[in-house]
């Protein structure tokens, strides 16, 4: 039987999600809600199978393998796995400079 992990959203990740939804809501509240639910559902999967996500390639090339990600296009959900908790660290738009965003959010923040 698989271990179920607790989910812990960081303030940074919560803010990312709320900003995504607020931006899309300006044009379409219905689509904003659908995206919110889609991202939340993808995150929930990570508490059952946290190692299923890949190591974040931009960080791996720097030797950092602590962070993993799952994708619900175009968003990349960045997380790290603890002993019994999956920490949701950030939600990034893959159309942006992801490497720069990662450095700002994960390594400096």
C-alpha positions as a printed NumPy array, in Angstrom:
array([[  0.   ,   0.   ,   0.   ],
       [  1.342,   3.435,  -0.91 ],
       [  2.12 ,   5.975,   1.746],
       [ -0.069,   9.077,   1.705],
       [  1.765,  12.326,   2.348],
       [  0.351,  15.487,   3.885],
       [  0.209,  18.512,   1.605],
       [  1.626,  21.832,   2.744],
       [  1.3  ,  24.904,   0.535],
       [  3.917,  27.59 ,   1.058],
       [  2.78 ,  31.199,   1.062],
       [  4.706,  31.666,  -2.169],
       [  2.794,  28.846,  -3.905],
       [ -0.578,  30.041,  -2.592],
       [  0.191,  33.535,  -3.863],
       [  1.224,  32.115,  -7.249],
       [ -2.074,  30.261,  -7.584],
       [ -4.159,  33.244,  -6.502],
       [ -2.301,  35.535,  -8.916],
       [ -2.855,  33.123, -11.81 ],
       [ -6.562,  32.895, -11.051],
       [ -6.967,  36.655, -10.544],
       [ -5.258,  37.411, -13.846],
       [ -7.402,  34.961, -15.835],
       [-10.568,  35.977, -13.976],
       [-10.356,  39.447, -15.541],
       [-11.26 ,  37.901, -18.893],
       [-13.15 ,  34.782, -17.87 ],
       [-14.265,  33.844, -14.344],
       [-15.389,  30.426, -15.605],
       [-12.   ,  29.555, -17.106],
       [-10.25 ,  30.929, -14.026],
       [-12.245,  28.541, -11.849],
       [-11.513,  25.604, -14.166],
       [ -7.786,  26.336, -14.028],
       [ -7.896,  26.673, -10.248],
       [ -9.558,  23.257,  -9.944],
       [ -7.173,  21.703, -12.481],
       [ -4.082,  22.901, -10.601],
       [ -5.494,  21.861,  -7.209],
       [ -6.309,  18.38 ,  -8.571],
       [ -2.794,  17.966,  -9.969],
       [ -1.299,  19.003,  -6.63 ],
       [ -3.472,  16.522,  -4.764],
       [ -2.053,  13.659,  -6.86 ],
       [  1.423,  14.528,  -5.579],
       [  0.531,  13.54 ,  -2.015],
       [ -0.083,   9.963,  -3.202],
       [  2.795,   9.659,  -5.665],
       [  5.323,  12.407,  -4.834],
       [  8.26 ,  10.745,  -6.584],
       [  6.329,  10.465,  -9.849],
       [  7.178,  14.07 , -10.708],
       [ 10.489,  14.757, -12.4  ],
       [ 13.414,  16.581, -10.85 ],
       [ 13.288,  20.211, -12.045],
       [ 15.694,  20.199, -15.046],
       [ 16.896,  23.795, -14.595],
       [ 17.926,  23.019, -11.026],
       [ 19.24 ,  19.537, -11.745],
       [ 21.832,  20.935, -14.131],
       [ 23.086,  22.994, -11.154],
       [ 23.27 ,  19.854,  -9.007],
       [ 20.068,  20.637,  -7.052],
       [ 17.808,  17.59 ,  -6.935],
       [ 15.666,  18.48 ,  -3.926],
       [ 12.825,  19.927,  -6.001],
       [ 10.445,  18.027,  -8.261],
       [  7.654,  19.129, -10.54 ],
       [  4.423,  18.08 , -12.148],
       [  3.01 ,  19.903, -15.133],
       [ -0.483,  20.984, -15.971],
       [  0.282,  22.945, -19.098],
       [  1.373,  25.705, -19.159],
       [  1.951,  25.658, -15.389],
       [  4.749,  23.847, -13.627],
       [  4.016,  22.943, -10.016],
       [  7.279,  22.865,  -8.062],
       [  7.434,  20.888,  -4.812],
       [  9.768,  19.112,  -2.466],
       [  9.181,  15.914,  -0.547],
       [  9.739,  15.695,   3.205],
       [  9.463,  12.651,   5.468],
       [  5.674,  12.705,   5.52 ],
       [  4.812,  15.966,   3.75 ],
       [  4.836,  17.281,   0.203],
       [  5.618,  20.999,   0.247],
       [  4.175,  22.919,  -2.694],
       [  6.82 ,  25.569,  -3.33 ],
       [  5.751,  27.478,  -6.443],
       [  3.564,  27.47 ,  -9.514],
       [  5.331,  28.845, -12.568],
       [  4.162,  29.704, -16.054],
       [  6.415,  27.713, -18.374],
       [  6.136,  30.45 , -21.014],
       [  8.252,  32.72 , -18.805],
       [ 11.962,  32.527, -18.006],
       [ 11.604,  29.618, -15.597],
       [ 15.256,  29.521, -14.588],
       [ 15.154,  33.135, -13.387],
       [ 11.844,  32.62 , -11.589],
       [ 13.183,  29.518,  -9.83 ],
       [ 16.225,  31.384,  -8.589],
       [ 14.044,  34.178,  -7.236],
       [ 11.412,  31.974,  -5.61 ],
       [ 13.294,  28.938,  -4.355],
       [ 16.88 ,  29.858,  -3.818],
       [ 16.651,  33.481,  -2.711],
       [ 13.209,  33.42 ,  -1.101]])
